[in-house]
Amino acid sequence: MNNSYTLKNPVLPYIDRKDALSFLGYRNYPDNMPDDNIINLLDKYEKLLLNNIQPRYIYKMYVPDEISDLLIGSDINEHINGCGIVMLMCVTLGLEADRLITKTAVSDVAGSVMLDALAGAAVEQICNICENDIKSIYPEKTATSRYSPGYGNFPIELQNNFLAKLDANRKLGLYVNERNIMIPRKSVTAVIGLNDTKG
Amino acid sequence: MDFKELLKKDFILMDGALGTEIQRLKKAEAEFPVMLNFNDSELIKGIIRSYAESGSDVVCANTFGANRIKLKKYEKTVEETIKQALSIAREACRGFSTLIALDVSPIGQLLEPSGTLSFEDAYDIYREIMTAGYKYGADLIIAETMNDLYELKAALLACKENTPLPIICGMTFEKNNRTFTGCSAASMALTLEGLGANVVGTNCSLGPYELSDVANELLRWSNVPVMLKPNAGLPDPETGRFALSAEDFASQMKEYARKGVKFLGGCCGTTPEFIKRLKESLAGLTKADVTEKKLYPSAVCSYSTVVEINQPRIIGERINPTGKKFFKEALKNSDFDYIMRQAIEQINAGAEILDVNVGLPEIDEKQTMVKAVKAIQSVCDAPLQIDSTKPEVIEAALRVYNGKAIVNSVNGEDETLDKILPIVKKYGAAVVGLTLDKNGIPKRSMERFEIAEKILEKALFYGIKREDIYIDCLTLTASTEQEAVTETLKAVRLVKEKLGLKTVLGVSNISFGLPNRETVNHTFLVMTLANGLDLPIMNPNVESMTGAVRAFRLLSAYDKNSAEFISAYSEKSAQKPTVTGVTLEYAVSNGLKNESVRITSELLKAENPMNIIAKRLIPILDGIGTEFEKGKLFLPQLILAAETAGTCFDVIKAKIAAEGGEPVVKGKILLATVKGDIHDIGKNIVKVLLENYGYRVIDLGKDVPEETILETAKKNNIKLIGLSALMTTTLPSMENTIILLKNEIPDCVVMVGGAVLTAEYAEKIGADYYAPDAKGAVDIAKIVFN
């Protein structure tokens, strides 16, 4: 298997407002709508965040046997059952997002909470962009959904190994601390399986 | 051949890649190439030898990644690994005069403040590596592929303080000409050179062509030799192979050699062939071809921002407890949020450098200064000026500062000069010299000039560059020493013209004791600028003062095309229509801070402050809290309302303080996110609410050890502690914390919160209360403090 990797710096033109609102507790949208004041603030923080982040992602293709040391636990193996190809992907918004949230929290906790929700939505969007990128390589195959360490019995302790396989320290500036928390904080690692079943 | 000899050469050839060579020869990726020193030493020896044969003057031993963190799972020590690697490298180079470098990589974990590895622990990890390198015969150190200037500083200090070896420092830059942590090439050069780096440079990530901006910036800002070790171009997205051929690589590198880059080599994708071609292409080139002479800039920096003193620059004076009641309180309560807010406010107002003074007799100045520096640099990009005269405080601050700072100050007395200048030199800082000595402040400008001369002479003697020496000719108060004003101005001119040194002055002192202080300060500021002042230390929050500096820059043609002045003043953000005639309840609920403050000030004219709090603000917050619980309004509004109520509280507190009363505190609450967890947004929300309900909150932050929580609780006589955790893996830590607290201070009430908790689990681990959300925490506080 050719272990070349794909590394991209996508540009995010906007942040999914509905997603951000649900992080803030506004469920059952549009039944629960924020008032104008909050909407204006969200507009302001969205713009601030988009101007400051450096989103990037990387993915690499494997056959499951090559990464058996990573595919631990029944849940992940069930998830990619029947997949001849497995993609490891890794996404981050970069340290600028963390810094903006921390700095804002010093004098504006409401703002930091909104930035945090917006950043959460943003990283999901980048994951979707990455996932679509992966799917476009083999359009005739079917892709599983994303499955990340920490889900089910897929151990979160594998993050270190996961990042090492993608050389994420060097290529994305992404690290994991001894508590398995990724830093920059707005980051996602995930496995996607590709199989030949139709639709 | 040793390093000194090597430096005499026009160009020094480094090696090419080891990692990609191993991959190419083994046809597989090695999981941890360092282990090949034990498992396949012949392979490593062969690769290193081929670089020596190709003409490398310096080769790296296979030690990239050899640190105690990464070696742990392979059960090898740092010492034995380095010993083995160096011995292989030496064997490989037998018969050649090649120097062998210990190759030092990043640790693999991010340092504070973004990460959880402390600067001190990083230093310790590097110390082990550096001492092993020296012990087993490395000729020099190369610390490369570094992302974080703070981490590189730890490595550099570990090398300089524990070995006599020279060190080459390399950082990795992305296409935006920054490292992943935001470090610029200029900041890197300025900071590391002052700390004693022998060579500064860049390696990896990009090819020679893409590194042109970074290379130029390094050449501009560095006086020590510059290193370039690019990748063999960028990888082809289809095949993963590196794009550049050996010939193209060599010809691109030759251009850099022409520009003045002295240390040349290759990183990923380069091979011995690349080095051979590089050597050939440099053969005809001599130093004579290499261009121009450099001027040493007068500049300071943070990890990301360089402030060059080539025009007047504003130093913000507000982080200083003198005469500031609230600031003194904040220092005594270890309220670093207050300090960070002051820092950010000054930057937003136009300060370019921040003075940091935490001198208060009741506190441990050294410890507080270290925490203050770390806190400020976690939210601010401006360079700092360390304001203290105690050598141990200055040293501690400079050690943890991520960049090149200013030390404020030394004076003409030999004792301060001999104690402090060596510290300034060691950490590569700039230094302010006050023109006074044990005889006090001289009346006449000429006498102050003479002290300046003495300070300059001493500083040069200690190896400090004249561009890093700033002279403060001292501002006396005009109301008592009127004649002294012109003497100060004369002294500034003399120092500027005769010694060519940068000048500093605190401008606010001038008006002490006079009415209309702002006008006096403003006029004095303009007079000083006209006489050559470079660095006014002032209050940037006063618009007339910041405005004067901006206008001066425009009028002196520093601000080309008045661009900055126009951008500062033409865009007045669309003023929101002022809302009037609303109730306090409406204003607070809708986050109308200005209006809330106005209404509160009105109310204070007629009503008792405590009444306003108890009968108006608290019920408003309670009402909003109830709406929140009902799901009628949501988190952002809850917090906004609490923060708005906070501004009302500030007005009330100020009134109480002005009348000589003591601020009423309903109770003290300690908050912390437990050890192992760095999620703190929930805790911050709880803090905002509790504070704005009138409780005093001591916030220990995140990842807090149980002993610290216990100690602080005991010291401050705490009756209620709130613990938060957001990960299932840190629940044991929470349980242990509660066990400790219940053993040692059983009377203290413990409430817990966080997404992973439930009422049942809270009970199981011995907590007294469970707070499902921020409002819940307030309800618990009400119960506990009644």
Chai-1 contact restraints between the chains, C-beta under 6 A:
chainA,res_idxA,chainB,res_idxB,connection_type,confidence,min_distance_angstrom,max_distance_angstrom,comment,restraint_id
A,S4,B,G240,contact,1.0,0.0,6.0,A-B,restraint_1
A,L24,B,F634,contact,1.0,0.0,6.0,A-B,restraint_2
A,L24,B,L635,contact,1.0,0.0,6.0,A-B,restraint_3
A,L24,B,P636,contact,1.0,0.0,6.0,A-B,restraint_4
A,G25,B,F634,contact,1.0,0.0,6.0,A-B,restraint_5
A,G25,B,L635,contact,1.0,0.0,6.0,A-B,restraint_6
A,Y26,B,F634,contact,1.0,0.0,6.0,A-B,restraint_7
A,N37,B,N590,contact,1.0,0.0,6.0,A-B,restraint_8
A,N37,B,G591,contact,1.0,0.0,6.0,A-B,restraint_9
A,I38,B,P636,contact,1.0,0.0,6.0,A-B,restraint_10
A,L95,B,S114,contact,1.0,0.0,6.0,A-B,restraint_11
A,L95,B,T181,contact,1.0,0.0,6.0,A-B,restraint_12
A,D98,B,S114,contact,1.0,0.0,6.0,A-B,restraint_13
A,K103,B,V379,contact,1.0,0.0,6.0,A-B,restraint_14
A,A105,B,N684,contact,1.0,0.0,6.0,A-B,restraint_15
A,V106,B,D337,contact,1.0,0.0,6.0,A-B,restraint_16
A,V106,B,M340,contact,1.0,0.0,6.0,A-B,restraint_17
A,V106,B,R341,contact,1.0,0.0,6.0,A-B,restraint_18
A,V106,B,V379,contact,1.0,0.0,6.0,A-B,restraint_19
A,S107,B,R341,contact,1.0,0.0,6.0,A-B,restraint_20
A,V109,B,I639,contact,1.0,0.0,6.0,A-B,restraint_21
A,V109,B,N684,contact,1.0,0.0,6.0,A-B,restraint_22
A,V109,B,V688,contact,1.0,0.0,6.0,A-B,restraint_23
A,A110,B,P636,contact,1.0,0.0,6.0,A-B,restraint_24
A,A110,B,I639,contact,1.0,0.0,6.0,A-B,restraint_25
A,A110,B,L640,contact,1.0,0.0,6.0,A-B,restraint_26
A,A110,B,E643,contact,1.0,0.0,6.0,A-B,restraint_27
A,V113,B,I639,contact,1.0,0.0,6.0,A-B,restraint_28
A,M114,B,P636,contact,1.0,0.0,6.0,A-B,restraint_29
A,D116,B,I681,contact,1.0,0.0,6.0,A-B,restraint_30
A,G173,B,N147,contact,1.0,0.0,6.0,A-B,restraint_31
A,G173,B,F180,contact,1.0,0.0,6.0,A-B,restraint_32
A,Y175,B,Q109,contact,1.0,0.0,6.0,A-B,restraint_33
A,Y175,B,L110,contact,1.0,0.0,6.0,A-B,restraint_34
A,N177,B,Q109,contact,1.0,0.0,6.0,A-B,restraint_35
A,N177,B,T116,contact,1.0,0.0,6.0,A-B,restraint_36
A,R179,B,G676,contact,1.0,0.0,6.0,A-B,restraint_37
A,I183,B,L110,contact,1.0,0.0,6.0,A-B,restraint_38
A,I183,B,S114,contact,1.0,0.0,6.0,A-B,restraint_39
A,I183,B,G115,contact,1.0,0.0,6.0,A-B,restraint_40
